[in-house]
Amino acid sequence: MGIDSSGRIIDYLRISLTDRCNLRCVYCMPPQGVSFKAREEILSFEEIERFAAIAVAEGINKIRLTGGEPLVRTGVVDHVRRLREITGLESIALTTNGILLPKFASDLRKAGLSRVNISIDSLDPETYKRMTRGGEVAVALAGIDAAFDAGFSPVKLNAVVVRSLEQDLLGFARMTIERALHVRFIEYMPIGDDAEEGEPGTADECGFHWTRADHVSAEEILATLTDTAEKAGYGALEPVARDAAPGGWGPARYYRLPESEGTIGVISPLSHHFCGECNRLRLTADGKLRGCLFSDDEIDVRFALRGGTDEDVRDLVRSALSFKPESHGSRIGTARRMSQIGG
């Protein structure tokens, strides 16, 4: 069992397969883009699988594949199949923008993928196009259908809430009524160049430049959603008991509209940080092991994977557990963009 220096059980590893993406979301990449890592700097699937096996031996039993967009990397289905063969690994999940799920969902399910989270921040076609710098929301929504058709359960939808955008929170909530879709609203986390002071929604050439002022607290999200739901005649939000919440590994607090099939969750990494319950490590696409999303402290495991023994890699995993911070202390901002971390 992996236990960090604060006594927390660390059993969850997020692995970024690539820093590349088929969208350019404004909170994930700056207007000028980012410098992608050269192929030789990115961990091979074999290196990732070796690291995963060692991490599982140290107590990890859940893995989530992220990006960038993980499905743009060739060979991801076979990678999932090989990860599934690791003794002691209980579950593999994937976070995706949904664009490529119609192509891959069925094969991923057959390969052993356990669950999917789909990131869609607006249901309005024009807003979505601006946020993603060219994406089509209808294509992303088709990814939800593909996930259900492939038999995934639970299927979760992640939406980042930003003050400077007109986001239809009730529209997202309505999606939970007729099928078991679990929508989670996430507080906007300024990362990289966005972690600065300023007025909300300052425009850049692409229409957005978000700052700390764009943060909307979990309480405000819930208040807005409660008010609009009751005015629309859906009734009051009902808290969902922890043991009745959708299966998962995250810190969301869940609610439900009366008689709905799915749930509505709120994730509050800033206003109510869940550091005391944090159970995860992150491995970036270029082989840096991070204990905290908000910290730039990293351990380079790539050199050990390419020139060291399994014991060398194991020592680095144990070091990451030892140096994992107790709390981010409301520290936001890092030298990397979200697409480079795999948050």
DARAPE-V216739 format. One record per residue. N is the residue number from 1. RES is the residue in three letters. PHI is phi in whole degrees, -180 to 180 (none if undefined). NEAR is the number of other C-alpha atoms within 10 Angstrom. Layout:
# DARAPE-V216739
N:RES:PHI:NEAR, N:RES:PHI:NEAR
This chain:
# DARAPE-V216739
1:MET:none:12, 2:GLY:-87:19, 3:ILE:-125:16, 4:ASP:-87:20, 5:SER:-69:14, 6:SER:-98:14, 7:GLY:85:12, 8:ARG:-82:18, 9:ILE:-80:18, 10:ILE:-105:23, 11:ASP:-130:22, 12:TYR:-133:24, 13:LEU:-122:23, 14:ARG:-100:25, 15:ILE:-118:25, 16:SER:-85:28, 17:LEU:-82:27, 18:THR:-163:27, 19:ASP:-96:26, 20:ARG:-96:21, 21:CYS:-152:18, 22:ASN:-93:16, 23:LEU:-127:19, 24:ARG:-134:22, 25:CYS:-56:21, 26:VAL:-68:19, 27:TYR:-89:25, 28:CYS:-108:25, 29:MET:-132:23, 30:PRO:-72:18, 31:PRO:-55:17, 32:GLN:-82:8, 33:GLY:82:11, 34:VAL:-126:16, 35:SER:-83:9, 36:PHE:-72:13, 37:LYS:-69:14, 38:ALA:-66:8, 39:ARG:-53:10, 40:GLU:-71:8, 41:GLU:-84:12, 42:ILE:-86:20, 43:LEU:-62:23, 44:SER:-74:16, 45:PHE:-59:17, 46:GLU:-62:13, 47:GLU:-67:17, 48:ILE:-62:22, 49:GLU:-66:19, 50:ARG:-64:16, 51:PHE:-62:22, 52:ALA:-60:22, 53:ALA:-63:20, 54:ILE:-68:18, 55:ALA:-64:24, 56:VAL:-63:22, 57:ALA:-64:17, 58:GLU:-96:17, 59:GLY:120:17, 60:ILE:-71:24, 61:ASN:-129:22, 62:LYS:-133:21, 63:ILE:-128:25, 64:ARG:-120:21, 65:LEU:-94:24, 66:THR:-132:27, 67:GLY:-134:28, 68:GLY:33:28, 69:GLU:-111:25, 70:PRO:-61:24, 71:LEU:-78:27, 72:VAL:-82:18, 73:ARG:-85:15, 74:THR:-62:9, 75:GLY:95:10, 76:VAL:-66:18, 77:VAL:-64:20, 78:ASP:-65:15, 79:HIS:-62:16, 80:VAL:-60:23, 81:ARG:-61:18, 82:ARG:-72:15, 83:LEU:-60:23, 84:ARG:-62:19, 85:GLU:-84:12, 86:ILE:-73:17, 87:THR:-65:11, 88:GLY:100:14, 89:LEU:-83:20, 90:GLU:-90:13, 91:SER:-156:17, 92:ILE:-127:22, 93:ALA:-121:19, 94:LEU:-140:22, 95:THR:-107:25, 96:THR:-145:26, 97:ASN:-83:27, 98:GLY:88:28, 99:ILE:-59:25, 100:LEU:-99:19, 101:LEU:-64:25, 102:PRO:-56:19, 103:LYS:-82:13, 104:PHE:-113:18, 105:ALA:-56:25, 106:SER:-63:19, 107:ASP:-67:16, 108:LEU:-64:24, 109:ARG:-63:19, 110:LYS:-66:14, 111:ALA:-76:18, 112:GLY:115:19, 113:LEU:-65:23, 114:SER:-88:20, 115:ARG:-158:22, 116:VAL:-132:27, 117:ASN:-116:23, 118:ILE:-117:23, 119:SER:-96:21, 120:ILE:-140:22, 121:ASP:-97:26, 122:SER:-153:24, 123:LEU:-94:19, 124:ASP:-82:15, 125:PRO:-56:14, 126:GLU:-72:14, 127:THR:-64:19, 128:TYR:-61:21, 129:LYS:-63:17, 130:ARG:-68:18, 131:MET:-65:23, 132:THR:-98:23, 133:ARG:56:16, 134:GLY:121:16, 135:GLY:-73:20, 136:GLU:-112:19, 137:VAL:-65:23, 138:ALA:-61:13, 139:VAL:-69:15, 140:ALA:-65:23, 141:LEU:-65:20, 142:ALA:-63:15, 143:GLY:-65:23, 144:ILE:-64:27, 145:ASP:-60:15, 146:ALA:-64:20, 147:ALA:-64:26, 148:PHE:-66:18, 149:ASP:-62:12, 150:ALA:-79:18, 151:GLY:95:15, 152:PHE:-71:19, 153:SER:-160:16, 154:PRO:-80:19, 155:VAL:-110:22, 156:LYS:-119:26, 157:LEU:-117:27, 158:ASN:-103:22, 159:ALA:-132:23, 160:VAL:-81:19, 161:VAL:-98:25, 162:VAL:-130:25, 163:ARG:-61:18, 164:SER:-81:18, 165:LEU:-111:15, 166:GLU:-88:11, 167:GLN:-110:19, 168:ASP:-85:15, 169:LEU:-62:22, 170:LEU:-66:16, 171:GLY:-60:14, 172:PHE:-63:24, 173:ALA:-61:24, 174:ARG:-62:18, 175:MET:-66:19, 176:THR:-89:21, 177:ILE:-74:19, 178:GLU:-98:11, 179:ARG:-148:14, 180:ALA:-79:18, 181:LEU:-96:25, 182:HIS:-112:27, 183:VAL:-92:28, 184:ARG:-120:25, 185:PHE:-90:24, 186:ILE:-117:23, 187:GLU:-58:23, 188:TYR:-64:24, 189:MET:-115:25, 190:PRO:-63:23, 191:ILE:-126:24, 192:GLY:68:19, 193:ASP:-66:17, 194:ASP:-77:23, 195:ALA:-83:18, 196:GLU:-138:15, 197:GLU:-79:11, 198:GLY:149:14, 199:GLU:-75:14, 200:PRO:-64:18, 201:GLY:68:18, 202:THR:-57:14, 203:ALA:-81:11, 204:ASP:-114:11, 205:GLU:-66:8, 206:CYS:-99:14, 207:GLY:103:14, 208:PHE:-139:19, 209:HIS:-154:21, 210:TRP:-90:29, 211:THR:-132:25, 212:ARG:-59:22, 213:ALA:-66:19, 214:ASP:-82:24, 215:HIS:-66:20, 216:VAL:-118:21, 217:SER:-71:22, 218:ALA:-60:22, 219:GLU:-62:13, 220:GLU:-69:10, 221:ILE:-59:17, 222:LEU:-66:18, 223:ALA:-64:12, 224:THR:-63:13, 225:LEU:-66:21, 226:THR:-62:20, 227:ASP:-63:14, 228:THR:-69:17, 229:ALA:-67:20, 230:GLU:-69:13, 231:LYS:-65:11, 232:ALA:-84:10, 233:GLY:88:8, 234:TYR:-87:18, 235:GLY:91:16, 236:ALA:-83:17, 237:LEU:-66:19, 238:GLU:-111:14, 239:PRO:-61:15, 240:VAL:-105:16, 241:ALA:-60:10, 242:ARG:-56:11, 243:ASP:-77:7, 244:ALA:-107:8, 245:ALA:-72:19, 246:PRO:-60:21, 247:GLY:-56:12, 248:GLY:173:13, 249:TRP:-124:13, 250:GLY:-103:13, 251:PRO:-99:17, 252:ALA:-65:20, 253:ARG:-98:19, 254:TYR:-111:22, 255:TYR:-136:22, 256:ARG:-148:22, 257:LEU:-76:22, 258:PRO:-53:12, 259:GLU:64:11, 260:SER:-88:18, 261:GLU:-80:15, 262:GLY:-104:25, 263:THR:-133:27, 264:ILE:-124:31, 265:GLY:-114:27, 266:VAL:-129:22, 267:ILE:-113:24, 268:SER:-125:21, 269:PRO:-68:19, 270:LEU:-106:21, 271:SER:-71:14, 272:HIS:-138:12, 273:HIS:-62:16, 274:PHE:-108:17, 275:CYS:-57:17, 276:GLY:-64:11, 277:GLU:-110:13, 278:CYS:-64:21, 279:ASN:-124:21, 280:ARG:-128:23, 281:LEU:-121:23, 282:ARG:-126:25, 283:LEU:-114:28, 284:THR:-77:26, 285:ALA:-62:27, 286:ASP:-97:23, 287:GLY:86:26, 288:LYS:-103:17, 289:LEU:-98:25, 290:ARG:-119:24, 291:GLY:-93:26, 292:CYS:-147:21, 293:LEU:-59:20, 294:PHE:-91:23, 295:SER:-107:18, 296:ASP:-89:14, 297:ASP:-71:16, 298:GLU:-137:18, 299:ILE:-116:17, 300:ASP:-81:16, 301:VAL:-100:24, 302:ARG:-64:22, 303:PHE:-64:12, 304:ALA:-72:19, 305:LEU:-67:19, 306:ARG:-97:10, 307:GLY:-143:10, 308:GLY:-119:12, 309:THR:-90:11, 310:ASP:-60:15, 311:GLU:-66:11, 312:ASP:-62:14, 313:VAL:-65:22, 314:ARG:-60:18, 315:ASP:-62:14, 316:LEU:-70:18, 317:VAL:-61:20, 318:ARG:-66:16, 319:SER:-64:15, 320:ALA:-61:21, 321:LEU:-66:23, 322:SER:-68:15, 323:PHE:-102:17, 324:LYS:-61:24, 325:PRO:-67:17, 326:GLU:-67:17, 327:SER:-158:16, 328:HIS:-79:17, 329:GLY:58:11, 330:SER:62:12, 331:ARG:-78:11, 332:ILE:-124:18, 333:GLY:105:20, 334:THR:-148:19, 335:ALA:-70:14, 336:ARG:-96:19, 337:ARG:-83:22, 338:MET:-60:21, 339:SER:-65:25, 340:GLN:-90:23, 341:ILE:-93:30, 342:GLY:83:26, 343:GLY:-68:20
